[in-house]
Amino acid sequence: MKNQTEDFFLVGFGRLNSLRHLVFTVFFMVYMATLIGNFLIIILVFRSHQLHTPMYYFLLQLSFCDIVFTTNIAPTMLHNILYDVGKMSMKHCISQFYLYGASTVAECYILTLMSYDRYLAICNPLHYTSIINLDVCLRLVGGSWLSGLLITLCTSIMLFHRDFCGPKVIDHFICDLTPVLKLSCSDTFSFEVIVFVLSIPIIVIPFVFIVVTYINIFITVLKIPSTSGKQKTFSTCSSHLTSVGIYYGTLTIIYVVPRRGHLLRVNKALYLLYTVITPLFNPLIYSLRNQDIRKAIKMLF
């Protein structure tokens, strides 16, 4: 197919000129901090026996997901910033979209599993160990990654076989679905309908499930007679609730903000927050707000 050898050109952030090295340095430091923070979480969960529980196993997978997510985007973005080059082959572009989509789907499901884990631990503690164990965790996480890989594979194959015409210039710094579809010569309505239908089990249903589980958690916590008991119980899920708020908040805003005129620059900034900054938040949130993680860090160092 001729499309396989064609190139796209990512505009990125435009010409940075004298600011190029400063912007590169800032983003490079953020990327390094993201890798260090998430690898630290993974090491802590592996080495600390008190963290060998389903909740922290899901946290380990969340950190792995963030590493894949940001490493898929940041190195190419840094290269384009430093050398002012946005050229990308179609295979590279579709591959970036594939990993971007797969890790996004997996993270949505892993956050959902973490909320279910907190729900069982707080609302149904007597049956917690009989429902959630390491074998169940492995299957659930494996299913999350498999779902992300298969669902995004279907979308990537459909995108790969489309015809693109005109100047293949993507006014973005990543190969996301919407800017790439704008370059398609053929009608994209049916494609967009398929993507919308797929987004329901990927984003909408998990988000609704998380909301429902936390409503039940709040009801259960309110029934605890002592104030200290309420604070102690809620503290076990406050970090996860913060992560969900940041993740789904930025994800929702990205696809709500229009992509026209000066708002396109705002949209790029939101994408930057979602793809580069958000993966840094999770290790910070869990290391600052979780006592078990803080204890494990002290024991490690």
Secondary structure, 3 states (H helix, E strand, C coil): CHHHHCEEEECCCCCCHHHHHHHHHHHHHHHHHHHHHHHHHHHHHHHCHHHCCHHHHHHHHHHHHHHHHHHHHHHHHHHHHHHCCCEEEHHHHHHHHHHHHHHHHHHHHHHHHHHHHHHHHHHCHHHHHHHCCHHHHHHHHHHHHHHHHHHHHHHHHHHHCCCECCCCEECCCCCCHHHHHCCECCCCHHHHHHHHHHHHHHHHHHHHHHHHHHHHHHHHHHCCCCHHHHHHHHHHHHHHHHHHHHHHHHHHHHCCCCCCCCHHHHHHHHHHHHHHHHHHHHHHHHHHHCHHHHHHHHHHC
